[in-house]
Amino acid sequence: MEEHQRIKRLRSKFGELKIGGFFVYERDKTPVFIRYLTGAEVEGCLYVGEEISCLVTDGRFIEESRKAKVSKIIITPPDISYGKRLAQENIVEKEKRIGVESKISARDFILGFQRDWFPSFDLVLIGDLVEELASIKEKREIAKIKKAQQITELVFERHILPEIRPGITEKSLAAKISYWGKEYGAETDAFEPIVLSGPRSALPHGKPTCRKIKKGDLLQFDFGYFYQGYCSDFSRVVAVGKPTKKQKEIYQLVVEVLERAILASRPGIEGRVLNKIISDFLKEKGFQLLHSPGHGVGILPHTYPEFYVDSENILLPGQVFTLEPGIYLPGWGGIRIEDLILITKTGPQNLTQFPKDLRTLT
């Protein structure tokens, strides 16, 4: 069976990493790495060697596994673990140094791979190799991200804004976000929708509650969807009733720093430089940056590139990421605005079409 081109790209990294093989082991319910590398959405264990790629899964995924572009597929019985079944095949060469995807927990690595399945092998955790490969998007991947973002903005414009009124709860709006995304073709939410009102909007990653929207509230939205394996991400703020002078002033500050960061987003710039641009601007205005002001988006909602204060990764053409500066004042509220950006050879392309003016509902 012909291998997926992404497996070949992964194998091309073996030389610089000084490994002769690589494990991708999915231990949760979202097997995004295996889907990315093989084209099949299954739970299991993928081994990529210098000459072979082998996917081990179980009977629940027999039909889906037929889509996998690998050289060998093994269906394991329910009483034998993926790793153990792979070890029984004697595919992995003992004299090779084998990398293991670092998203696996240290406990799983020690108990599963090293102790129970491959005790005599030279195994080493490799840092986020699949995510680094996946950060450079092909045209068809970018098209799926654009579609996911279009669905997101369409849902917000057509089905969420018209529902906002005093008395409706945060949870009710969040439920409508999840429902309407699927109605428009999304697979699922990219993450739990954030809908926070009034003083609760000062919680950067708060969860929706039964709090009822009140006139005078700022209403913070942050949500996105999976569409054919790729994510969107979108944040906007709505004023319920006529906004105060302070609300308008802080809103404009967030817009201004976001626009500055987008303009600076060019190939070769380090993630930490964008962090500093945003952080320095907020400090100058008397505020503090409370979280990373952006993150990569793709097969995961939070991935490469990164924008922490010490991030050394540089922006490359084909990468998609968000920029999401925010100002949060406990007891008053918060404002975060987020756009989705594609880096091209000539600079940034904003994939978010929804305007950044403060939407006011009276």
Buried (B, 14 or more C-beta within 10 A) or exposed (E): EEBBEBBEEBBEBBEEBEBBBBBBBBEEEEBBBBBBBBBBBBBBBBBBBEEBBBBBBBEEBEEBBEEBBBBBBBBBEEEBBBBBBBBEEEBBBEEBBBBBBBBBEEEBBEEBBBEEBBEEBEBBBBEBBBBBBBBBBEEEBBEBBBBBBBBBBBBBEEBBBEEBEEEBBBBBBBBBBBEBBBEBEBBEBBBBBBBBBBBBBBBBEBBBBEBBBEEBBBBBBBBBBBBBBBBBBBBBBBBBBEBEEEBBEBBBBBBEBBBBBBEBBBBEBBBBBBBBBBBEBBEEBEBEBBBBBBBBBBBBBBBBBBBBEEBEBBBBBBBBBBBBBBBBBEEBBBBBBBBBBBBBEEBBBBBBEBEBEBBEBE
